[in-house]
Amino acid sequence: MASTQTTISIEQLFKDLKNKIYRPIYFLCGEEPYYIDKLTEYIMQNVLTEAEKSFNQTVVYGKDADAAAVTNIARRFPMMANYQLVILKEAQELKNFDELIHYIKNPLKSTLLVINYKYKSLDKRKIIYKSLQENAVYYESKKLYDNKIPEWISNNLAKRHYKIDPKAAILLTEFLGNDLSRISNELDKLVIVLADNSKPITAQDIEKNIGISKEYNNFELQNALGTKDILKANQIINYFAENQKNNNIAVTLSMLYLFFTKILLYHSLSDKSKNNIAATLKINPFFVSEYENAARHYNASKVMHIISLLREYDIKSKGYGNASTEAGDLLKELIFKILH
């Protein structure tokens, strides 16, 4: 069989599966489980008919098996079907995983062996890695950077014929992080509730249906600081202090660090055209004006001082040099120093 490289796209994988182009081995690995689960689910639902599944579909968990057991199952022949399907979940916990190489080098063409190797990648120095590259469909699902999540949300909704405001996509990202499975589940709920797809999903829709405050969140804190809106910034910080359980200081510090780092980068640009700013800062062009405005309020020297403050308060939030001050009070101190 032709070698399949790690650069194979998720789109190509689904296209081949929909066209019933099957391979004996699918090795699905990586830190992002979302696409591993989606591919596995699609294969389980579509390769065999319901009648064929009874005798020809087997799910094995790595923590409950070893390489010899998986190999023996994979070498069975299908009963009254063209294929048997073997799903190996949690393969990263399989005993003697490397011993699967004997089957990988000589797989049974009537078996589809799907290996889920989640939350990590295979050591590229191992012989089994090379063997999988040569004899399997090898797909690595990598974590998306936070700045790519809003675009992912927009694309995911576009496939469902929905649009979302850039601000609403950022709000979702700030609240849900980069866990694609969690984001997808929330989007599923949204499209069910918002049956009308003629208008873009707004921050108000997010607040009403997911429970994220459109006024008191890290994104709005960033905006308030960028415009030096002292009243608004203090309102948000006081809200955070009163609701510390739902407003983790580590998340706030991380987002502000990224924000001010990008402002510093903005100051270093010789080409301050909108497209170049968006490309260099890795932001949606929609938000360029916010960074331009923030840069007018904070010169490069002040930004460097703020970044130093953020590092200092990150250390304090972890208990170093600060034994008793609560997270909410630390944030109040920090925001005061940023604004004055």
ZADO-1210 file (C-alpha; in nm, 4 decimals, padded with zeros to 6 digits):
<atoms>
<atom x="00.0000" y="00.0000" z="00.0000" code="MET" pos="1"/>
<atom x="00.1197" y="00.3522" z="-00.0743" code="ALA" pos="2"/>
<atom x="00.2738" y="00.5458" z="00.2094" code="SER" pos="3"/>
<atom x="00.0463" y="00.7950" z="00.3843" code="THR" pos="4"/>
<atom x="00.2165" y="01.1016" z="00.5330" code="GLN" pos="5"/>
<atom x="00.1256" y="01.2859" z="00.8529" code="THR" pos="6"/>
<atom x="00.0328" y="01.5879" z="00.6437" code="THR" pos="7"/>
<atom x="-00.2889" y="01.4219" z="00.5233" code="ILE" pos="8"/>
<atom x="-00.5756" y="01.6597" z="00.5907" code="SER" pos="9"/>
<atom x="-00.8886" y="01.5865" z="00.7856" code="ILE" pos="10"/>
<atom x="-01.0896" y="01.6892" z="00.4790" code="GLU" pos="11"/>
<atom x="-00.9133" y="01.4306" z="00.2622" code="GLN" pos="12"/>
<atom x="-00.9652" y="01.1610" z="00.5222" code="LEU" pos="13"/>
<atom x="-01.3395" y="01.2206" z="00.5359" code="PHE" pos="14"/>
<atom x="-01.3576" y="01.2456" z="00.1572" code="LYS" pos="15"/>
<atom x="-01.1928" y="00.9033" z="00.1171" code="ASP" pos="16"/>
<atom x="-01.4171" y="00.7465" z="00.3789" code="LEU" pos="17"/>
<atom x="-01.7307" y="00.8904" z="00.2176" code="LYS" pos="18"/>
<atom x="-01.6131" y="00.7456" z="-00.1138" code="ASN" pos="19"/>
<atom x="-01.5643" y="00.4083" z="00.0617" code="LYS" pos="20"/>
<atom x="-01.1890" y="00.4144" z="00.0047" code="ILE" pos="21"/>
<atom x="-01.0765" y="00.2131" z="00.3048" code="TYR" pos="22"/>
<atom x="-00.7301" y="00.1261" z="00.4367" code="ARG" pos="23"/>
<atom x="-00.6343" y="-00.1654" z="00.6652" code="PRO" pos="24"/>
<atom x="-00.4941" y="00.0570" z="00.9417" code="ILE" pos="25"/>
<atom x="-00.5861" y="00.4043" z="01.0659" code="TYR" pos="26"/>
<atom x="-00.3496" y="00.5468" z="01.3258" code="PHE" pos="27"/>
<atom x="-00.5101" y="00.8561" z="01.4815" code="LEU" pos="28"/>
<atom x="-00.2937" y="01.0358" z="01.7347" code="CYS" pos="29"/>
<atom x="-00.2320" y="01.3798" z="01.8834" code="GLY" pos="30"/>
<atom x="-00.3136" y="01.6215" z="02.1622" code="GLU" pos="31"/>
<atom x="-00.6529" y="01.7261" z="02.0210" code="GLU" pos="32"/>
<atom x="-00.9037" y="01.4395" z="02.0664" code="PRO" pos="33"/>
<atom x="-01.1895" y="01.6087" z="01.8772" code="TYR" pos="34"/>
<atom x="-01.0965" y="01.4926" z="01.5266" code="TYR" pos="35"/>
<atom x="-00.9834" y="01.1516" z="01.6505" code="ILE" pos="36"/>
<atom x="-01.3298" y="01.0993" z="01.7971" code="ASP" pos="37"/>
<atom x="-01.5059" y="01.2373" z="01.4879" code="LYS" pos="38"/>
<atom x="-01.3147" y="01.0098" z="01.2497" code="LEU" pos="39"/>
<atom x="-01.3639" y="00.7048" z="01.4681" code="THR" pos="40"/>
<atom x="-01.7347" y="00.7754" z="01.5080" code="GLU" pos="41"/>
<atom x="-01.7782" y="00.8164" z="01.1323" code="TYR" pos="42"/>
<atom x="-01.5998" y="00.4878" z="01.0602" code="ILE" pos="43"/>
<atom x="-01.8076" y="00.3036" z="01.3202" code="MET" pos="44"/>
<atom x="-02.1309" y="00.4394" z="01.1771" code="GLN" pos="45"/>
<atom x="-02.0605" y="00.3925" z="00.8082" code="ASN" pos="46"/>
<atom x="-01.8257" y="00.1039" z="00.7264" code="VAL" pos="47"/>
<atom x="-02.0580" y="-00.1764" z="00.8390" code="LEU" pos="48"/>
<atom x="-02.4348" y="-00.2117" z="00.8236" code="THR" pos="49"/>
<atom x="-02.6255" y="-00.2626" z="01.1486" code="GLU" pos="50"/>
<atom x="-02.6648" y="-00.6313" z="01.0660" code="ALA" pos="51"/>
<atom x="-02.2913" y="-00.6718" z="00.9990" code="GLU" pos="52"/>
<atom x="-02.1832" y="-00.5014" z="01.3216" code="LYS" pos="53"/>
<atom x="-02.2992" y="-00.7860" z="01.5464" code="SER" pos="54"/>
<atom x="-02.0274" y="-01.0237" z="01.4255" code="PHE" pos="55"/>
<atom x="-01.7744" y="-00.7877" z="01.2720" code="ASN" pos="56"/>
<atom x="-01.7264" y="-00.4847" z="01.4976" code="GLN" pos="57"/>
<atom x="-01.5049" y="-00.5047" z="01.8054" code="THR" pos="58"/>
<atom x="-01.4016" y="-00.2266" z="02.0431" code="VAL" pos="59"/>
<atom x="-01.0905" y="-00.2884" z="02.2543" code="VAL" pos="60"/>
<atom x="-00.9492" y="-00.0614" z="02.5244" code="TYR" pos="61"/>
<atom x="-00.5727" y="-00.0336" z="02.5627" code="GLY" pos="62"/>
<atom x="-00.5742" y="-00.0544" z="02.9420" code="LYS" pos="63"/>
<atom x="-00.7604" y="-00.3883" z="02.9241" code="ASP" pos="64"/>
<atom x="-00.5559" y="-00.5586" z="02.6512" code="ALA" pos="65"/>
<atom x="-00.2100" y="-00.6184" z="02.5107" code="ASP" pos="66"/>
<atom x="-00.0564" y="-00.6210" z="02.1631" code="ALA" pos="67"/>
<atom x="-00.1029" y="-00.9975" z="02.1201" code="ALA" pos="68"/>
<atom x="-00.4767" y="-00.9801" z="02.1973" code="ALA" pos="69"/>
<atom x="-00.5312" y="-00.6941" z="01.9510" code="VAL" pos="70"/>
<atom x="-00.3335" y="-00.8772" z="01.6831" code="THR" pos="71"/>
<atom x="-00.5380" y="-01.1948" z="01.7275" code="ASN" pos="72"/>
<atom x="-00.8639" y="-01.0019" z="01.6917" code="ILE" pos="73"/>
<atom x="-00.7378" y="-00.8125" z="01.3874" code="ALA" pos="74"/>
<atom x="-00.6392" y="-01.1387" z="01.2120" code="ARG" pos="75"/>
<atom x="-00.9927" y="-01.2774" z="01.2193" code="ARG" pos="76"/>
<atom x="-01.1845" y="-01.2928" z="00.8940" code="PHE" pos="77"/>
<atom x="-01.5209" y="-01.1165" z="00.8589" code="PRO" pos="78"/>
<atom x="-01.8433" y="-01.3134" z="00.8803" code="MET" pos="79"/>
<atom x="-02.0932" y="-01.2485" z="00.5998" code="MET" pos="80"/>
<atom x="-01.9396" y="-00.9070" z="00.5315" code="ALA" pos="81"/>
<atom x="-01.6554" y="-00.7570" z="00.3298" code="ASN" pos="82"/>
<atom x="-01.4806" y="-00.6184" z="00.6352" code="TYR" pos="83"/>
<atom x="-01.4423" y="-00.6571" z="01.0065" code="GLN" pos="84"/>
<atom x="-01.3847" y="-00.3399" z="01.2057" code="LEU" pos="85"/>
<atom x="-01.1571" y="-00.3311" z="01.5111" code="VAL" pos="86"/>
<atom x="-01.1409" y="-00.0100" z="01.7167" code="ILE" pos="87"/>
<atom x="-00.8503" y="00.0153" z="01.9596" code="LEU" pos="88"/>
<atom x="-00.9262" y="00.2982" z="02.2025" code="LYS" pos="89"/>
<atom x="-00.6771" y="00.4420" z="02.4539" code="GLU" pos="90"/>
<atom x="-00.3960" y="00.2799" z="02.2575" code="ALA" pos="91"/>
<atom x="-00.1423" y="00.4910" z="02.4461" code="GLN" pos="92"/>
<atom x="-00.2143" y="00.2643" z="02.7448" code="GLU" pos="93"/>
<atom x="-00.1732" y="-00.0629" z="02.5535" code="LEU" pos="94"/>
<atom x="00.0770" y="-00.3052" z="02.7026" code="LYS" pos="95"/>
<atom x="00.3694" y="-00.3740" z="02.4687" code="ASN" pos="96"/>
<atom x="00.2348" y="-00.1293" z="02.2106" code="PHE" pos="97"/>
<atom x="00.5498" y="-00.1572" z="02.0000" code="ASP" pos="98"/>
<atom x="00.4780" y="-00.5269" z="01.9421" code="GLU" pos="99"/>
<atom x="00.1882" y="-00.4277" z="01.7171" code="LEU" pos="100"/>
<atom x="00.4561" y="-00.3728" z="01.4543" code="ILE" pos="101"/>
<atom x="00.4300" y="-00.7384" z="01.3495" code="HIS" pos="102"/>
<atom x="00.0668" y="-00.6868" z="01.2472" code="TYR" pos="103"/>
<atom x="00.1279" y="-00.3389" z="01.1066" code="ILE" pos="104"/>
<atom x="00.3890" y="-00.4761" z="00.8651" code="LYS" pos="105"/>
<atom x="00.1495" y="-00.7401" z="00.7371" code="ASN" pos="106"/>
<atom x="-00.2132" y="-00.6345" z="00.7995" code="PRO" pos="107"/>
<atom x="-00.5191" y="-00.8276" z="00.6894" code="LEU" pos="108"/>
<atom x="-00.6877" y="-00.6420" z="00.4019" code="LYS" pos="109"/>
<atom x="-01.0350" y="-00.7445" z="00.5174" code="SER" pos="110"/>
<atom x="-00.9797" y="-00.5812" z="00.8591" code="THR" pos="111"/>
<atom x="-01.0024" y="-00.2115" z="00.9335" code="LEU" pos="112"/>
<atom x="-00.7945" y="-00.1515" z="01.2463" code="LEU" pos="113"/>
<atom x="-00.8528" y="00.1966" z="01.3888" code="VAL" pos="114"/>
<atom x="-00.5999" y="00.2944" z="01.6555" code="ILE" pos="115"/>
<atom x="-00.6832" y="00.5879" z="01.8856" code="ASN" pos="116"/>
<atom x="-00.3589" y="00.7134" z="02.0401" code="TYR" pos="117"/>
<atom x="-00.4868" y="01.0201" z="02.2263" code="LYS" pos="118"/>
<atom x="-00.3340" y="01.3239" z="02.3960" code="TYR" pos="119"/>
<atom x="00.0160" y="01.2587" z="02.2676" code="LYS" pos="120"/>
<atom x="00.2152" y="01.1743" z="01.9569" code="SER" pos="121"/>
<atom x="00.4178" y="00.8641" z="01.8876" code="LEU" pos="122"/>
<atom x="00.7924" y="00.8891" z="01.9461" code="ASP" pos="123"/>
<atom x="00.9320" y="00.9469" z="01.5966" code="LYS" pos="124"/>
<atom x="01.2537" y="00.7657" z="01.6884" code="ARG" pos="125"/>
<atom x="01.0724" y="00.4337" z="01.7234" code="LYS" pos="126"/>
<atom x="01.0734" y="00.1721" z="01.4492" code="ILE" pos="127"/>
<atom x="00.6955" y="00.1352" z="01.4813" code="ILE" pos="128"/>
<atom x="00.6562" y="00.5022" z="01.3867" code="TYR" pos="129"/>
<atom x="00.8278" y="00.4418" z="01.0519" code="LYS" pos="130"/>
<atom x="00.6241" y="00.1269" z="00.9980" code="SER" pos="131"/>
<atom x="00.2984" y="00.3140" z="01.0597" code="LEU" pos="132"/>
<atom x="00.4075" y="00.5848" z="00.8174" code="GLN" pos="133"/>
<atom x="00.4647" y="00.3207" z="00.5509" code="GLU" pos="134"/>
<atom x="00.1654" y="00.0948" z="00.6126" code="ASN" pos="135"/>
<atom x="-00.1122" y="00.3005" z="00.7707" code="ALA" pos="136"/>
<atom x="-00.3177" y="00.6128" z="00.7329" code="VAL" pos="137"/>
<atom x="-00.1309" y="00.8239" z="00.9875" code="TYR" pos="138"/>
<atom x="-00.3188" y="01.1313" z="01.1109" code="TYR" pos="139"/>
<atom x="-00.1935" y="01.3623" z="01.3856" code="GLU" pos="140"/>
<atom x="-00.4555" y="01.5891" z="01.5428" code="SER" pos="141"/>
<atom x="-00.2796" y="01.8953" z="01.6821" code="LYS" pos="142"/>
<atom x="-00.4134" y="02.1441" z="01.9336" code="LYS" pos="143"/>
<atom x="-00.5235" y="02.4714" z="01.7787" code="LEU" pos="144"/>
<atom x="-00.3644" y="02.7895" z="01.9081" code="TYR" pos="145"/>
<atom x="-00.6102" y="03.0148" z="02.0923" code="ASP" pos="146"/>
<atom x="-00.5914" y="03.2796" z="01.8193" code="ASN" pos="147"/>
<atom x="-00.7169" y="03.0219" z="01.5665" code="LYS" pos="148"/>
<atom x="-01.0245" y="02.9213" z="01.7680" code="ILE" pos="149"/>
<atom x="-01.2553" y="03.2091" z="01.6631" code="PRO" pos="150"/>
<atom x="-01.1918" y="03.1229" z="01.2978" code="GLU" pos="151"/>
<atom x="-01.2617" y="02.7557" z="01.3739" code="TRP" pos="152"/>
<atom x="-01.5910" y="02.8536" z="01.5383" code="ILE" pos="153"/>
<atom x="-01.6898" y="03.0625" z="01.2354" code="SER" pos="154"/>
<atom x="-01.6027" y="02.7799" z="00.9945" code="ASN" pos="155"/>
<atom x="-01.7845" y="02.5208" z="01.2042" code="ASN" pos="156"/>
<atom x="-02.1002" y="02.7325" z="01.2075" code="LEU" pos="157"/>
<atom x="-02.0679" y="02.8124" z="00.8353" code="ALA" pos="158"/>
<atom x="-02.0962" y="02.4408" z="00.7600" code="LYS" pos="159"/>
<atom x="-02.4289" y="02.4516" z="00.9422" code="ARG" pos="160"/>
<atom x="-02.5302" y="02.7647" z="00.7446" code="HIS" pos="161"/>
<atom x="-02.4923" y="03.0004" z="01.0408" code="TYR" pos="162"/>
<atom x="-02.2823" y="03.3146" z="01.0817" code="LYS" pos="163"/>
<atom x="-02.1342" y="03.4606" z="01.3993" code="ILE" pos="164"/>
<atom x="-02.0107" y="03.8090" z="01.4859" code="ASP" pos="165"/>
<atom x="-01.6314" y="03.8193" z="01.5405" code="PRO" pos="166"/>
<atom x="-01.6885" y="03.9596" z="01.8903" code="LYS" pos="167"/>
<atom x="-01.9213" y="03.6715" z="01.9787" code="ALA" pos="168"/>
<atom x="-01.6652" y="03.4181" z="01.8515" code="ALA" pos="169"/>
<atom x="-01.3967" y="03.5792" z="02.0695" code="ILE" pos="170"/>
<atom x="-01.6333" y="03.5736" z="02.3667" code="LEU" pos="171"/>
<atom x="-01.6919" y="03.2003" z="02.3206" code="LEU" pos="172"/>
<atom x="-01.3185" y="03.1383" z="02.2912" code="THR" pos="173"/>
<atom x="-01.2434" y="03.3348" z="02.6052" code="GLU" pos="174"/>
<atom x="-01.5047" y="03.1360" z="02.8008" code="PHE" pos="175"/>
<atom x="-01.4522" y="02.7868" z="02.6571" code="LEU" pos="176"/>
<atom x="-01.0788" y="02.7878" z="02.5786" code="GLY" pos="177"/>
<atom x="-00.9422" y="02.5668" z="02.3008" code="ASN" pos="178"/>
<atom x="-01.1267" y="02.2452" z="02.3860" code="ASP" pos="179"/>
<atom x="-01.2882" y="02.1731" z="02.0474" code="LEU" pos="180"/>
<atom x="-01.5204" y="01.9053" z="02.1830" code="SER" pos="181"/>
<atom x="-01.6600" y="02.1407" z="02.4448" code="ARG" pos="182"/>
<atom x="-01.6935" y="02.4225" z="02.1913" code="ILE" pos="183"/>
<atom x="-01.8674" y="02.1931" z="01.9432" code="SER" pos="184"/>
<atom x="-02.1163" y="02.0813" z="02.2078" code="ASN" pos="185"/>
<atom x="-02.2032" y="02.4422" z="02.2907" code="GLU" pos="186"/>
<atom x="-02.2435" y="02.5229" z="01.9196" code="LEU" pos="187"/>
<atom x="-02.4762" y="02.2229" z="01.8866" code="ASP" pos="188"/>
<atom x="-02.6958" y="02.3742" z="02.1590" code="LYS" pos="189"/>
<atom x="-02.6844" y="02.7178" z="01.9997" code="LEU" pos="190"/>
<atom x="-02.8027" y="02.6075" z="01.6551" code="VAL" pos="191"/>
<atom x="-03.0878" y="02.4116" z="01.8140" code="ILE" pos="192"/>
<atom x="-03.2039" y="02.7106" z="02.0170" code="VAL" pos="193"/>
<atom x="-03.1410" y="02.9676" z="01.7435" code="LEU" pos="194"/>
<atom x="-03.3473" y="02.8127" z="01.4685" code="ALA" pos="195"/>
<atom x="-03.3351" y="03.1347" z="01.2640" code="ASP" pos="196"/>
<atom x="-03.0033" y="03.1448" z="01.0783" code="ASN" pos="197"/>
<atom x="-03.0822" y="03.4578" z="00.8765" code="SER" pos="198"/>
<atom x="-02.8937" y="03.6804" z="01.1250" code="LYS" pos="199"/>
<atom x="-02.5404" y="03.6391" z="01.2667" code="PRO" pos="200"/>
<atom x="-02.5073" y="03.5008" z="01.6189" code="ILE" pos="201"/>
<atom x="-02.4309" y="03.7894" z="01.8546" code="THR" pos="202"/>
<atom x="-02.2773" y="03.8384" z="02.1985" code="ALA" pos="203"/>
<atom x="-02.6332" y="03.8812" z="02.3289" code="GLN" pos="204"/>
<atom x="-02.7210" y="03.5352" z="02.1929" code="ASP" pos="205"/>
<atom x="-02.4153" y="03.3906" z="02.3689" code="ILE" pos="206"/>
<atom x="-02.5054" y="03.5567" z="02.6981" code="GLU" pos="207"/>
<atom x="-02.8681" y="03.4446" z="02.6816" code="LYS" pos="208"/>
<atom x="-02.8129" y="03.0827" z="02.5763" code="ASN" pos="209"/>
<atom x="-02.4723" y="02.9856" z="02.7157" code="ILE" pos="210"/>
<atom x="-02.4639" y="03.1983" z="03.0289" code="GLY" pos="211"/>
<atom x="-02.1553" y="03.4069" z="02.9540" code="ILE" pos="212"/>
<atom x="-02.1841" y="03.7677" z="03.0621" code="SER" pos="213"/>
<atom x="-02.1359" y="03.9929" z="02.7613" code="LYS" pos="214"/>
<atom x="-02.0391" y="04.2807" z="02.9922" code="GLU" pos="215"/>
<atom x="-01.8200" y="04.1193" z="03.2571" code="TYR" pos="216"/>
<atom x="-01.5603" y="03.8990" z="03.0911" code="ASN" pos="217"/>
<atom x="-01.1915" y="03.9093" z="03.0034" code="ASN" pos="218"/>
<atom x="-01.2611" y="04.0295" z="02.6523" code="PHE" pos="219"/>
<atom x="-01.4481" y="04.3354" z="02.7822" code="GLU" pos="220"/>
<atom x="-01.1763" y="04.3935" z="03.0441" code="LEU" pos="221"/>
<atom x="-00.9211" y="04.3977" z="02.7630" code="GLN" pos="222"/>
<atom x="-01.1317" y="04.6533" z="02.5748" code="ASN" pos="223"/>
<atom x="-01.1760" y="04.8696" z="02.8841" code="ALA" pos="224"/>
<atom x="-00.8021" y="04.8726" z="02.9463" code="LEU" pos="225"/>
<atom x="-00.7290" y="04.9399" z="02.5795" code="GLY" pos="226"/>
<atom x="-00.9498" y="05.2491" z="02.5854" code="THR" pos="227"/>
<atom x="-00.8471" y="05.3427" z="02.9408" code="LYS" pos="228"/>
<atom x="-01.2089" y="05.3270" z="03.0532" code="ASP" pos="229"/>
<atom x="-01.1326" y="05.3338" z="03.4259" code="ILE" pos="230"/>
<atom x="-01.4946" y="05.3021" z="03.5397" code="LEU" pos="231"/>
<atom x="-01.5675" y="05.0007" z="03.3186" code="LYS" pos="232"/>
<atom x="-01.2404" y="04.8264" z="03.4067" code="ALA" pos="233"/>
<atom x="-01.3104" y="04.8640" z="03.7785" code="ASN" pos="234"/>
<atom x="-01.6679" y="04.7383" z="03.7377" code="GLN" pos="235"/>
<atom x="-01.5394" y="04.4252" z="03.5665" code="ILE" pos="236"/>
<atom x="-01.2639" y="04.3644" z="03.8204" code="ILE" pos="237"/>
<atom x="-01.5071" y="04.4066" z="04.1102" code="ASN" pos="238"/>
<atom x="-01.7366" y="04.1548" z="03.9407" code="TYR" pos="239"/>
<atom x="-01.4439" y="03.9141" z="03.9020" code="PHE" pos="240"/>
<atom x="-01.3549" y="03.9558" z="04.2694" code="ALA" pos="241"/>
<atom x="-01.7092" y="03.8681" z="04.3723" code="GLU" pos="242"/>
<atom x="-01.7264" y="03.5718" z="04.1337" code="ASN" pos="243"/>
<atom x="-01.3782" y="03.4229" z="04.1598" code="GLN" pos="244"/>
<atom x="-01.4978" y="03.0683" z="04.0997" code="LYS" pos="245"/>
<atom x="-01.6042" y="03.1533" z="03.7437" code="ASN" pos="246"/>
<atom x="-01.3232" y="03.4018" z="03.6746" code="ASN" pos="247"/>
<atom x="-00.9866" y="03.2344" z="03.7176" code="ASN" pos="248"/>
<atom x="-00.7066" y="03.4856" z="03.7680" code="ILE" pos="249"/>
<atom x="-00.4670" y="03.2698" z="03.5639" code="ALA" pos="250"/>
<atom x="-00.6925" y="03.3007" z="03.2579" code="VAL" pos="251"/>
<atom x="-00.7221" y="03.6783" z="03.3009" code="THR" pos="252"/>
<atom x="-00.3458" y="03.7251" z="03.3410" code="LEU" pos="253"/>
<atom x="-00.2739" y="03.5053" z="03.0394" code="SER" pos="254"/>
<atom x="-00.5156" y="03.6973" z="02.8176" code="MET" pos="255"/>
<atom x="-00.3834" y="04.0367" z="02.9306" code="LEU" pos="256"/>
<atom x="-00.0247" y="03.9228" z="02.8776" code="TYR" pos="257"/>
<atom x="-00.1092" y="03.8232" z="02.5213" code="LEU" pos="258"/>
<atom x="-00.2933" y="04.1533" z="02.4646" code="PHE" pos="259"/>
<atom x="-00.0112" y="04.3784" z="02.5825" code="PHE" pos="260"/>
<atom x="00.2536" y="04.1684" z="02.4102" code="THR" pos="261"/>
<atom x="00.0698" y="04.2320" z="02.0843" code="LYS" pos="262"/>
<atom x="00.0519" y="04.6052" z="02.1592" code="ILE" pos="263"/>
<atom x="00.4297" y="04.6034" z="02.2064" code="LEU" pos="264"/>
<atom x="00.4662" y="04.4211" z="01.8762" code="LEU" pos="265"/>
<atom x="00.2401" y="04.6815" z="01.7146" code="TYR" pos="266"/>
<atom x="00.4768" y="04.9589" z="01.8312" code="HIS" pos="267"/>
<atom x="00.7668" y="04.7815" z="01.6587" code="SER" pos="268"/>
<atom x="00.5944" y="04.7698" z="01.3183" code="LEU" pos="269"/>
<atom x="00.7171" y="04.9997" z="01.0455" code="SER" pos="270"/>
<atom x="00.4291" y="04.8965" z="00.8181" code="ASP" pos="271"/>
<atom x="00.1124" y="04.9820" z="01.0076" code="LYS" pos="272"/>
<atom x="-00.1306" y="04.9004" z="00.7290" code="SER" pos="273"/>
<atom x="-00.4432" y="04.7165" z="00.8442" code="LYS" pos="274"/>
<atom x="-00.3542" y="04.3935" z="00.6626" code="ASN" pos="275"/>
<atom x="00.0011" y="04.3864" z="00.7957" code="ASN" pos="276"/>
<atom x="-00.1130" y="04.4552" z="01.1519" code="ILE" pos="277"/>
<atom x="-00.3684" y="04.1727" z="01.1327" code="ALA" pos="278"/>
<atom x="-00.1162" y="03.9302" z="00.9828" code="ALA" pos="279"/>
<atom x="00.1684" y="04.0145" z="01.2238" code="THR" pos="280"/>
<atom x="-00.0433" y="04.0245" z="01.5384" code="LEU" pos="281"/>
<atom x="-00.2414" y="03.7189" z="01.4193" code="LYS" pos="282"/>
<atom x="-00.5763" y="03.8821" z="01.4809" code="ILE" pos="283"/>
<atom x="-00.8968" y="03.9245" z="01.2855" code="ASN" pos="284"/>
<atom x="-00.8833" y="04.2507" z="01.0838" code="PRO" pos="285"/>
<atom x="-01.2076" y="04.3399" z="01.2630" code="PHE" pos="286"/>
<atom x="-01.0042" y="04.4051" z="01.5808" code="PHE" pos="287"/>
<atom x="-00.7171" y="04.6072" z="01.4320" code="VAL" pos="288"/>
<atom x="-00.8707" y="04.9392" z="01.5374" code="SER" pos="289"/>
<atom x="-00.8780" y="04.8239" z="01.9006" code="GLU" pos="290"/>
<atom x="-00.5027" y="04.7641" z="01.8980" code="TYR" pos="291"/>
<atom x="-00.4399" y="05.0963" z="01.7227" code="GLU" pos="292"/>
<atom x="-00.6432" y="05.2705" z="01.9919" code="ASN" pos="293"/>
<atom x="-00.4673" y="05.0860" z="02.2749" code="ALA" pos="294"/>
<atom x="-00.1262" y="05.1764" z="02.1312" code="ALA" pos="295"/>
<atom x="-00.2228" y="05.5447" z="02.1485" code="ARG" pos="296"/>
<atom x="-00.2967" y="05.5090" z="02.5198" code="HIS" pos="297"/>
<atom x="00.0130" y="05.3051" z="02.6045" code="TYR" pos="298"/>
<atom x="00.3534" y="05.3873" z="02.4595" code="ASN" pos="299"/>
<atom x="00.6164" y="05.1136" z="02.4237" code="ALA" pos="300"/>
<atom x="00.7824" y="05.2008" z="02.7544" code="SER" pos="301"/>
<atom x="00.4535" y="05.1781" z="02.9452" code="LYS" pos="302"/>
<atom x="00.3659" y="04.8488" z="02.7754" code="VAL" pos="303"/>
<atom x="00.7002" y="04.6994" z="02.8795" code="MET" pos="304"/>
<atom x="00.6297" y="04.8063" z="03.2372" code="HIS" pos="305"/>
<atom x="00.2810" y="04.6482" z="03.2209" code="ILE" pos="306"/>
<atom x="00.4233" y="04.3205" z="03.0916" code="ILE" pos="307"/>
<atom x="00.6657" y="04.3237" z="03.3850" code="SER" pos="308"/>
<atom x="00.3712" y="04.3830" z="03.6209" code="LEU" pos="309"/>
<atom x="00.1787" y="04.0923" z="03.4685" code="LEU" pos="310"/>
<atom x="00.4727" y="03.8604" z="03.5295" code="ARG" pos="311"/>
<atom x="00.5016" y="03.9862" z="03.8870" code="GLU" pos="312"/>
<atom x="00.1334" y="03.9303" z="03.9623" code="TYR" pos="313"/>
<atom x="00.1354" y="03.5909" z="03.7934" code="ASP" pos="314"/>
<atom x="00.4024" y="03.4856" z="04.0420" code="ILE" pos="315"/>
<atom x="00.2066" y="03.6387" z="04.3308" code="LYS" pos="316"/>
<atom x="-00.1130" y="03.4591" z="04.2213" code="SER" pos="317"/>
<atom x="00.0746" y="03.1301" z="04.2634" code="LYS" pos="318"/>
<atom x="00.1622" y="03.2112" z="04.6238" code="GLY" pos="319"/>
<atom x="00.5213" y="03.3285" z="04.5845" code="TYR" pos="320"/>
<atom x="00.5834" y="03.6366" z="04.7980" code="GLY" pos="321"/>
<atom x="00.2129" y="03.6522" z="04.8675" code="ASN" pos="322"/>
<atom x="00.0744" y="03.4342" z="05.1418" code="ALA" pos="323"/>
<atom x="-00.2652" y="03.5886" z="05.2071" code="SER" pos="324"/>
<atom x="-00.3880" y="03.8316" z="04.9392" code="THR" pos="325"/>
<atom x="-00.6878" y="03.6914" z="04.7513" code="GLU" pos="326"/>
<atom x="-00.6929" y="03.6683" z="04.3734" code="ALA" pos="327"/>
<atom x="-00.9607" y="03.9372" z="04.3441" code="GLY" pos="328"/>
<atom x="-00.7540" y="04.1869" z="04.5442" code="ASP" pos="329"/>
<atom x="-00.4438" y="04.1060" z="04.3392" code="LEU" pos="330"/>
<atom x="-00.6346" y="04.1865" z="04.0212" code="LEU" pos="331"/>
<atom x="-00.7597" y="04.5156" z="04.1670" code="LYS" pos="332"/>
<atom x="-00.4016" y="04.6152" z="04.2522" code="GLU" pos="333"/>
<atom x="-00.2777" y="04.5152" z="03.9080" code="LEU" pos="334"/>
<atom x="-00.5490" y="04.6995" z="03.7144" code="ILE" pos="335"/>
<atom x="-00.4892" y="05.0150" z="03.9200" code="PHE" pos="336"/>
<atom x="-00.1182" y="05.0054" z="03.8342" code="LYS" pos="337"/>
<atom x="-00.1924" y="04.9447" z="03.4652" code="ILE" pos="338"/>
<atom x="-00.4304" y="05.2383" z="03.4428" code="LEU" pos="339"/>
<atom x="-00.2316" y="05.4889" z="03.6480" code="HIS" pos="340"/>
</atoms>
